[in-house]
Amino acid sequence: MRRRDHNIFFNAFSLLVCGLVAGVVVAAAVFPAAAMSGLAAKAGNKTFASLPSEIKDFSSPQISRIYASDNKTQISQFYDEFRSDVPLKEISKPMRDAMVAAEDREFYKHNGVDLKGVARAFVSNNNGKQKQGASTITMQWVRMSLAYSATNAQEVVDATKDTPKRKVTEMKYALEVEKQLTKDQILERYLNIAPFGSRAFGIFAASQVYFNKKPKDLSVGEAAMLAGIIRAPSFYNPTTPDGREEIQKRRDNYVIPGMVEIGAITPEQAAAAKKEPIPNKVRPIANGCVSVAKNNWGFFCDYFYRWWMSQEQFGETEYDRERRLKSGGYRITTTLDIKAQNSARERIAELIKEKNKNALLLAAIQPGTGKVRLLAANRKYKLDNPQNPQNYMSPDPKKARKGIRGSFPNTTNPLLTGGGDITGYQAGSVMKMFTMVAALEKGYPLAYTIKAEKRYRSGYIVERSTPSACPGTHFWCPSNSGGGGEGVFNMWTGFGKSINTFFVPLEERVGAENVVAVAKRFGIQFRAPNDAELAEPRNARQWGAFTLGVSNTTPLDMANAYATLAGDGMYCAPTPIEQIVTQDNAKLDIGKPHCIRATSKDVARAALDATRCPVGDSAQLGRCGGATAPQTRSTVKHPVFGKTGTTDHDKTASLIAGTTQLVVAGYLVNPDYQNHPDRLRHAQVNPAVYKTLADYMEGKPREQFERPESRKIAYGDQRSIPDVTCDSLDSARNRLSGAGFSVSLANGEVDSTCPAGTAAGTNPSGRTIKGGVVIIEVSNGRGAQPPGTPGIPGLPLPPGPR
């Protein structure tokens, strides 16, 4: 701070007078019989010279503003006190003059303390006359500064309690401040810290709240009104009938005439200013997420807020973190893509109404960074009004009987990201991806084949009485959705057609505990207590149903899990932050992408190749042979990957689809009643996902996914299949088993020149994966050519002898 030049004689005189002022005041006060003791006596025995004079460093609470990724669109703001400091040059001259006229007309003449005013106020106050403050602008700033720099409650009391001791202390501080700062610097600080009522602190907030304009644009009449409020903001509140009358009188009869007195305006300007209207309403100022102007930003804003509150860098306790957000004056640029967010909300609105009891939820993440680009739902992020509720009664009969309302159309629950009592939703077969990754990590190639049955008897133990138990046993017997699904499948075809009875035996081979471990590495949170218990390694080995998606997840969890594949196996913790800048223009290194390796590049690339099959794309390394969401590729028009999911009785439906640049996860769920009787269909969730992704990718370059560096992860160890044509079935079985293949007989017989009941050949013939399935075709002896075929769907034959 620049030290102003002071006249040495005047400084010494000021100190002397201040030291004697108590005596002067006492002398003036002794005439009334009931007068109080002198100011010095009231202030205590501590001498003036021994009082502290240096104010601790402090920052008054400032608004933190939250922006979208364009760093222009403000999506929210957080504050304890609505305040944002502005330099004096951005405050109109009438506002500066009005404040001097209203609070301290001798401001530019004294050195911080108006000695005559102090004595006059003391006498007046002790004679029972109207209270006079006698505090200069400098002393008022000192008082507020001491309160804001206080480190405990007692210091706040000492700084604000109306006592002679406080007044004397303020005088000492004020004299020192006037040595350190220019008058304009003091006035600037005062204008930025003063309370103006109606939750407005500082001139920026006041000009916004009362006049919806910037401080530099305030007129004479507007400035005079604001300056008049400072004395008693509640008393001079223009939004109340009495306050409006009082502030009109104070502005017209005191502040504006004072501006004429100090030479700031002419009498003609004063007359014109008195004609300016006094506002009777204030502008509502948004604070936090529930007051976000655009409702479709609310869920993202809430995610940002929860993220902030989880970061220990912002404070040891949640209280500390919230205070820092609401008073730190940060400029926070988030990862929210406004265009993508609006597109998602529009696509959702085309398919489902806000008042629908089911929730269509979309979350999207950028692979390789963890940046959350959108969070959208057919809900308004809004508190329901308990006095006049808009929400419909809960669809859960038990809750409805208790008068509990559902979350539609309004909710502030973190439906898309989890938290509080939101633990997520079963999403079905999208979880099969984790089994495939675990298998690839264990050395099973994409070409690994399993003969799937209509219903598979597993080694996992369940209650005998459950419908999924094999009849008369305690073994779990899963089947495929819609029945059928038997045949020989590999990871391309099994994932593309979502064959349960392929993935359950695959999970058994690699170990369910290893599948759960992959899910953890890919960011699955296991928020539900029962899920968390089952996910413990000691329990996970018996969690056979995990591969079918029985654990609770959120759209954000699963979008990021699939983004880990597109990120070459790097898991990046989801983040809503692009950049955080302090008031001092320093950039904080918090919220930047934090990525760790979740699996190898080749495993991620191989798994991604198979995940192209469900969404209608073509695998680069194999043949898909079927898709559950084939419209995705034709709509997005870019290389795409993903997976559909459905739970028992269609209680939820999901689709995840992604490119190299964005992964979108969509869930259709009933968040209020997950055991509902309805059947939720992909006809709503699927278009919302792939159209949102298509909108985002429009005009962007087409980027192909990377291939694994090793072909072995796709094709494994290829072995020649023995020629067993016309062998007996026992001999054929033994020879094939001895060569390291999993052998089974085909259902029915085929035309062949071999004797009836012997081996007509194998499917596949030539070569296949070590340990893979080889089916013996049985001859009927009717003379046709042997039917063996070179390979099975989903496995292009690699180079080599046939």
Residue pairs with C-beta under 8 A, 6 or more apart in sequence:
1 180
1 181
1 185
2 181
2 182
2 185
3 179
3 180
4 178
4 179
4 180
4 181
4 182
6 111
6 178
6 179
10 111
11 111
11 179
14 111
14 113
14 175
15 48
15 49
15 175
17 115
18 48
18 113
18 115
18 171
18 172
18 175
19 47
19 48
19 49
21 39
21 115
21 118
21 119
21 171
22 38
22 39
22 40
22 41
22 43
22 168
23 38
23 40
24 119
25 38
25 39
25 118
25 119
25 122
25 123
26 37
26 38
26 39
26 40
26 41
27 38
28 119
28 122
28 123
29 35
29 36
29 38
29 122
29 123
29 126
32 126
32 127
35 126
35 127
36 42
36 126
39 118
39 122
39 164
39 167
39 168
40 164
40 168
42 163
42 164
42 165
43 163
43 164
43 165
43 167
43 168
44 165
48 168
48 172
51 168
51 169
51 172
52 169
52 172
52 173
53 172
53 173
53 175
53 176
54 176
55 142
55 145
55 146
55 149
55 173
55 177
56 149
56 151
57 149
58 145
58 148
58 149
59 148
59 327
59 329
59 583
60 81
60 83
60 85
60 144
60 148
60 192
60 193
60 201
60 202
61 79
61 80
61 81
61 83
61 148
61 201
61 326
61 327
61 329
62 79
62 83
62 84
62 85
62 327
62 328
62 329
62 583
63 77
63 78
63 79
63 82
63 83
63 84
63 205
63 329
64 77
64 78
64 79
64 325
64 326
64 327
64 328
64 329
64 330
64 331
64 332
65 74
65 76
65 77
65 330
65 331
65 332
66 74
66 75
66 76
66 77
66 78
66 301
66 304
66 332
66 334
67 73
67 74
67 75
67 331
67 332
67 333
67 334
68 74
68 75
68 333
68 334
68 336
68 337
68 338
69 333
69 334
69 335
69 336
69 337
69 338
69 373
69 578
70 338
71 333
71 578
71 579
73 338
75 292
75 294
75 297
75 300
75 301
75 334
75 336
76 286
76 288
76 289
76 291
76 292
76 297
76 301
76 304
77 286
77 287
78 287
78 288
78 305
78 325
78 326
79 287
79 326
79 327
80 323
80 326
80 327
81 199
81 201
81 205
81 327
82 199
82 200
82 201
82 205
82 208
82 209
82 285
82 287
83 192
83 193
83 200
83 201
83 202
83 204
83 205
84 202
84 204
84 205
84 329
85 192
85 202
85 204
85 329
85 583
86 192
86 202
86 203
86 204
86 215
87 188
88 96
88 184
88 185
88 187
88 188
88 191
90 214
90 215
90 216
91 188
91 191
91 203
91 215
91 216
91 218
92 215
92 216
92 217
92 218
92 219
92 223
93 264
94 218
94 219
94 220
94 222
94 223
94 224
94 259
94 264
94 265
95 191
95 203
95 215
95 218
95 223
95 226
95 227
96 187
96 191
97 223
97 259
97 262
97 264
97 265
98 220
98 223
98 224
98 226
98 227
98 255
98 259
98 264
99 137
99 187
99 190
99 191
99 223
99 227
99 230
100 107
100 108
100 137
100 187
100 262
100 264
101 224
101 227
101 255
101 256
101 258
101 259
101 261
101 262
101 264
102 224
102 227
102 228
102 230
102 231
102 254
102 255
102 258
103 137
103 140
103 227
103 230
103 231
104 114
104 136
104 137
104 138
105 258
105 261
105 262
106 114
106 117
106 136
107 136
107 137
107 138
107 183
107 187
108 183
110 136
111 175
111 178
112 136
112 138
112 139
112 171
112 174
112 175
112 176
112 177
112 178
113 136
113 138
113 139
113 171
113 174
113 175
114 134
114 136
117 132
117 134
117 136
118 134
118 167
118 171
120 132
120 134
121 132
121 133
121 134
122 134
124 130
124 131
124 132
125 131
125 132
135 143
135 167
135 170
136 174
137 186
137 187
137 190
138 174
138 177
138 178
138 186
138 190
139 170
139 171
139 173
139 174
140 190
140 194
141 177
141 186
141 189
141 190
141 193
142 170
142 173
142 174
142 177
143 159
143 160
143 166
143 170
144 193
144 194
145 189
145 193
146 155
146 158
146 159
146 173
147 156
147 159
147 160
148 193
150 156
150 159
158 165
158 166
158 169
159 166
160 166
177 186
178 186
181 189
191 202
191 203
191 215
192 202
192 203
192 204
193 201
193 202
194 201
194 202
194 203
194 230
195 201
195 230
195 233
196 202
196 203
196 205
196 206
196 209
196 210
196 226
196 229
196 230
196 233
197 229
197 233
197 234
197 236
197 237
198 209
198 210
198 233
198 237
198 239
198 282
199 205
199 209
199 285
200 206
200 208
200 209
200 210
200 282
203 215
203 226
204 214
204 215
205 285
206 226
206 229
207 213
207 214
207 215
207 217
207 218
207 222
207 226
208 214
208 283
208 285
209 282
209 283
209 285
210 222
210 225
210 226
210 238
210 279
210 282
210 283
211 218
211 222
211 279
212 283
218 226
219 273
219 276
220 256
220 259
220 265
220 269
220 270
220 272
220 273
220 276
221 251
221 256
221 272
221 273
221 274
221 275
221 276
222 276
224 251
224 255
224 256
224 259
224 273
225 238
225 247
225 251
225 255
225 278
227 255
228 236
228 247
228 250
228 251
228 254
228 255
229 236
229 237
229 238
229 247
231 250
234 243
235 243
235 246
236 243
236 246
236 247
236 250
237 243
237 244
237 247
238 244
238 247
238 278
238 279
238 280
239 279
239 280
239 281
239 282
244 278
244 280
247 278
248 278
251 274
251 278
252 274
256 265
256 270
256 273
256 274
257 270
259 265
259 270
260 266
260 267
260 270
265 273
284 291
286 292
286 293
288 301
288 305
289 298
289 301
289 302
289 305
289 381
289 412
290 298
290 381
290 382
290 383
290 412
292 298
292 301
292 381
295 380
295 381
295 382
296 341
296 342
296 345
296 376
296 381
297 336
297 341
297 381
298 380
298 381
298 382
298 412
299 375
299 376
299 377
299 379
299 381
299 414
299 415
299 416
299 417
300 334
300 336
300 341
300 372
300 374
300 375
300 576
301 381
302 381
302 412
302 414
302 417
303 372
303 375
303 414
303 416
303 417
303 556
303 576
304 332
304 334
304 576
304 577
305 325
306 414
306 417
306 419
307 575
307 576
307 577
307 591
308 314
308 321
308 325
309 318
309 321
309 322
311 321
311 590
311 591
313 590
314 320
314 321
314 324
314 325
314 590
315 321
315 323
315 324
328 582
328 583
329 582
329 583
330 580
330 581
330 582
330 583
331 580
331 581
332 577
332 579
332 580
332 581
333 577
333 578
333 579
333 580
333 581
334 576
334 577
334 578
335 366
335 371
335 372
335 373
335 575
335 576
335 577
335 578
336 372
336 373
336 374
336 576
337 373
337 374
337 696
339 696
340 364
340 373
340 374
340 662
340 692
340 695
340 696
341 373
341 374
341 375
341 376
343 692
343 695
343 696
344 362
344 364
344 374
344 376
344 664
344 688
344 692
345 376
347 362
347 687
347 688
347 691
347 692
347 695
348 360
348 362
348 376
348 377
348 378
348 688
349 378
350 687
350 688
351 360
351 684
351 687
351 688
352 358
352 360
352 378
352 684
353 378
354 378
354 379
354 380
354 408
354 409
355 392
355 408
355 409
356 378
356 408
357 392
357 395
357 406
357 408
357 670
357 672
357 673
358 668
358 669
358 670
358 678
358 680
359 377
359 378
359 379
359 407
359 408
359 415
359 667
359 668
359 669
359 670
359 671
360 377
360 378
360 666
360 667
360 668
360 684
360 685
360 688
361 376
361 377
361 415
361 416
361 555
361 666
361 667
361 668
361 669
362 374
362 375
362 376
362 377
362 416
362 555
362 664
362 665
362 666
362 688
362 689
362 692
363 372
363 374
363 375
363 416
363 417
363 554
363 555
363 556
363 559
363 664
363 665
364 372
364 373
364 374
364 559
364 662
364 663
364 664
364 665
364 692
364 693
364 696
365 371
365 372
365 373
365 556
365 559
365 560
365 563
365 574
365 662
365 663
366 373
366 563
366 661
366 662
366 663
367 563
367 564
367 565
367 566
367 567
367 658
367 660
367 661
367 662
367 663
368 563
368 566
368 567
368 568
368 570
368 572
368 593
368 595
369 567
369 572
369 575
369 593
369 595
370 560
370 563
370 572
370 573
370 574
370 575
370 593
370 594
370 595
371 574
371 575
371 578
371 593
372 556
372 574
372 575
372 576
373 662
373 696
374 664
374 692
375 416
375 417
375 556
376 416
377 415
377 416
379 407
379 408
379 409
379 410
379 411
379 415
380 409
380 410
380 411
381 410
381 411
381 412
382 410
382 411
382 412
383 410
383 412
384 390
384 391
384 405
384 410
384 411
389 405
390 409
390 410
391 405
391 406
391 407
391 408
391 409
391 410
391 411
392 405
392 406
392 408
392 409
393 400
393 403
393 404
393 405
393 406
394 400
394 404
394 405
394 406
394 672
394 673
395 406
395 670
395 672
395 673
395 676
396 404
396 672
396 673
396 676
399 406
399 672
399 673
406 672
406 673
407 413
407 415
407 671
407 672
408 672
413 420
413 421
413 422
413 671
414 420
414 422
415 422
415 671
416 554
416 555
416 556
417 554
417 556
418 424
418 525
418 527
418 554
418 556
418 557
422 527
422 554
422 671
423 527
423 528
423 531
423 552
424 525
424 527
424 528
424 551
424 552
424 553
424 554
424 557
425 552
425 553
425 554
425 652
425 667
425 669
425 671
425 674
426 549
426 550
426 551
426 552
426 553
426 647
426 651
426 652
426 674
427 549
427 553
427 558
427 645
427 647
427 652
427 654
427 667
428 548
428 549
428 644
428 645
428 646
428 647
428 652
428 653
428 654
429 498
429 500
429 548
429 549
429 643
429 644
429 645
429 646
430 549
430 558
430 562
430 643
430 644
430 645
430 654
430 656
430 665
431 519
431 546
431 547
431 548
431 549
431 551
431 553
431 645
432 495
432 498
432 503
432 547
432 548
432 549
432 643
433 495
433 561
433 562
433 565
433 607
433 611
433 643
434 515
434 516
434 518
434 519
434 522
434 524
434 546
434 547
434 561
435 503
435 506
435 507
435 510
435 515
435 547
436 491
436 495
436 503
436 506
436 607
436 610
437 518
437 522
437 599
437 603
437 604
437 607
438 507
438 510
438 511
438 514
438 515
438 517
438 518
439 448
439 491
439 506
439 509
439 510
440 446
440 603
440 606
440 607
440 713
441 510
441 514
441 518
441 599
441 600
441 603
442 509
442 510
442 514
443 716
444 506
444 509
444 510
444 716
445 606
445 712
445 713
445 714
445 715
445 716
445 769
446 490
446 491
446 492
446 606
446 609
446 610
446 621
446 622
446 713
446 714
446 715
447 490
447 491
447 622
447 714
447 715
447 716
447 768
447 769
447 772
447 794
447 795
448 490
448 491
448 506
448 716
448 769
448 771
448 772
449 488
449 489
449 490
449 742
449 768
449 769
449 772
449 773
449 792
449 795
450 488
450 489
450 490
450 494
450 502
450 505
450 506
450 742
450 773
451 486
451 487
451 488
451 742
451 744
451 773
451 775
452 480
452 485
452 486
452 487
452 488
452 489
452 494
452 499
452 501
452 502
452 505
453 486
453 501
454 479
454 480
454 483
454 484
454 485
454 486
454 501
455 477
455 478
455 479
455 501
456 477
456 478
456 479
456 500
456 501
456 504
456 505
457 470
457 473
457 475
457 477
458 475
458 476
458 477
458 478
458 504
458 505
458 508
458 544
459 475
459 508
459 544
460 475
460 476
460 508
460 512
460 542
460 543
460 544
460 545
461 474
461 475
461 476
461 542
462 468
462 469
462 474
462 475
462 476
463 469
463 474
464 472
464 473
464 474
468 476
468 477
468 478
468 545
469 475
469 476
469 477
470 476
470 477
471 477
476 544
476 545
478 500
478 501
478 504
478 544
478 545
478 548
479 485
479 500
479 501
480 499
480 500
480 501
481 498
481 500
481 646
485 497
485 499
485 500
485 501
486 501
488 763
488 773
488 775
488 792
489 497
489 499
489 502
489 794
490 622
490 769
490 772
490 792
490 794
490 795
491 610
491 622
492 609
492 610
492 613
492 619
492 622
492 623
492 624
492 625
492 794
492 795
493 499
493 613
493 623
493 624
493 625
493 626
493 793
493 794
494 502
494 503
494 506
495 610
495 611
495 613
495 614
495 643
496 610
496 613
496 614
496 624
496 625
496 626
496 627
496 628
496 794
497 625
497 626
497 628
498 614
498 628
498 643
498 644
500 548
503 547
503 548
504 544
504 547
504 548
506 547
507 515
507 544
507 546
507 547
508 544
511 541
512 540
512 541
512 542
512 543
512 544
512 546
512 547
513 537
513 540
513 541
513 543
515 540
515 546
515 547
516 535
516 537
516 540
516 543
516 546
517 537
517 540
518 598
518 599
519 535
519 546
519 551
519 561
520 526
520 535
521 571
521 598
521 599
522 560
522 561
522 564
522 571
522 598
523 557
523 560
523 561
523 564
523 571
523 573
523 574
524 551
524 553
524 557
524 561
525 553
525 554
525 557
526 532
526 535
526 551
526 552
527 552
528 551
528 552
531 551
531 552
533 539
534 540
534 543
534 546
534 551
535 543
535 551
540 546
549 645
549 647
550 647
554 667
555 654
555 665
555 666
555 667
556 574
556 665
558 654
558 656
558 665
559 656
559 658
559 663
559 664
559 665
560 571
560 572
560 574
560 663
562 611
562 641
562 642
562 643
562 656
562 658
562 663
562 665
563 572
563 658
563 663
564 570
564 571
564 572
564 598
564 599
564 604
565 604
565 607
565 608
565 611
565 641
566 608
566 641
566 658
566 659
566 660
566 663
566 705
567 595
567 604
568 601
568 604
568 605
568 706
569 597
569 598
569 599
569 600
569 601
569 603
569 604
570 595
570 596
570 597
570 598
571 595
571 596
571 597
571 598
572 593
572 594
572 595
573 593
573 594
573 595
575 591
575 592
575 593
575 594
576 591
577 590
577 591
577 592
578 591
579 587
580 587
580 588
580 590
580 591
581 587
581 588
582 588
601 706
601 708
601 709
602 708
602 709
602 710
602 713
603 713
605 705
605 706
605 707
605 708
606 621
606 708
606 713
606 714
608 641
608 705
609 619
609 620
609 621
609 622
609 705
609 707
609 708
609 714
610 619
610 622
611 641
611 642
611 643
612 618
612 619
612 620
612 624
612 639
612 640
612 641
612 705
613 619
613 624
613 625
613 626
613 627
614 627
614 628
614 629
614 642
614 643
614 644
615 627
615 629
615 630
615 632
615 633
615 640
615 641
615 642
615 643
615 657
615 690
616 627
616 629
616 630
616 631
616 632
616 633
616 634
616 640
617 624
617 632
617 633
617 639
617 640
617 641
618 624
620 704
620 705
620 707
621 707
621 708
621 711
621 714
621 715
621 796
622 714
622 794
622 795
622 796
623 793
623 794
623 795
623 796
624 794
625 793
625 794
628 643
628 644
629 642
629 644
629 655
629 657
629 682
629 686
629 690
631 686
631 687
631 690
632 640
632 642
632 655
632 657
632 686
632 689
632 690
632 693
633 640
635 690
635 691
635 694
636 657
636 659
636 690
636 693
636 694
636 697
637 694
637 697
637 702
638 659
638 697
638 700
638 702
638 703
639 659
639 660
639 702
639 703
639 704
639 705
640 657
640 658
640 659
640 693
641 657
641 658
641 659
641 705
642 655
642 656
642 657
642 658
642 663
642 689
643 655
643 656
644 653
644 654
644 655
644 682
644 686
645 652
645 653
645 654
645 655
645 656
646 652
646 653
646 654
646 682
649 679
650 678
650 679
650 680
650 681
651 670
651 674
651 675
651 676
651 678
651 679
651 680
652 667
652 668
652 669
652 674
652 680
653 667
653 668
653 680
653 681
653 682
653 684
653 685
654 665
654 666
654 667
654 668
654 685
655 665
655 666
655 682
655 685
655 686
655 689
655 690
656 663
656 664
656 665
656 666
656 689
657 663
657 664
657 689
657 690
657 693
658 664
658 693
659 693
659 697
659 703
660 703
660 705
661 696
661 697
661 700
661 703
662 693
662 696
662 697
664 689
664 690
664 692
664 693
664 696
665 689
666 685
666 686
666 688
666 689
666 692
667 685
668 680
668 681
668 682
668 684
668 685
669 680
670 676
670 678
670 680
708 714
711 798
715 769
715 795
715 798
716 769
716 770
716 772
717 769
717 770
718 767
718 768
718 769
718 770
718 798
718 800
719 739
719 740
719 741
719 767
719 768
719 769
719 770
720 739
720 766
720 767
720 801
721 736
721 739
721 741
721 762
721 764
721 765
721 766
721 767
721 768
721 774
722 735
722 736
722 739
723 765
724 731
724 732
724 735
724 736
724 759
724 761
724 762
724 776
725 754
725 759
725 760
725 761
725 786
725 788
726 754
726 755
726 758
726 759
726 760
726 779
727 735
727 758
727 759
728 758
728 759
729 745
729 757
729 758
729 759
729 776
729 778
731 759
732 743
732 758
732 759
732 762
732 776
733 743
733 776
736 743
736 762
736 774
736 776
737 743
740 770
740 771
741 768
741 770
741 771
741 772
741 773
741 774
742 771
742 772
742 773
742 774
743 773
743 774
743 775
743 776
744 773
744 774
744 775
744 776
745 775
745 776
745 778
746 763
746 775
746 776
746 777
746 778
748 778
749 756
749 760
749 778
749 779
749 780
750 760
750 777
750 778
750 779
750 780
750 784
750 787
751 779
751 780
751 782
751 783
751 784
751 785
751 787
752 760
752 761
752 777
752 779
752 780
752 781
752 782
752 783
752 784
752 785
752 786
752 787
753 779
753 781
753 783
753 784
753 785
753 786
754 760
754 779
754 781
754 786
755 779
755 781
756 779
756 780
756 781
757 778
757 779
757 781
758 778
758 779
759 776
759 777
759 778
759 779
760 777
760 778
760 779
760 786
760 787
760 788
761 777
761 786
761 787
761 788
762 774
762 775
762 776
762 777
762 788
763 774
763 775
763 777
763 787
763 788
763 789
763 792
764 774
764 788
764 789
764 790
764 791
764 792
764 795
765 788
765 789
765 790
766 790
766 791
766 797
766 802
767 797
767 798
767 800
767 801
767 802
768 774
768 791
768 792
768 795
769 795
777 786
777 787
777 788
790 797
790 802
791 797
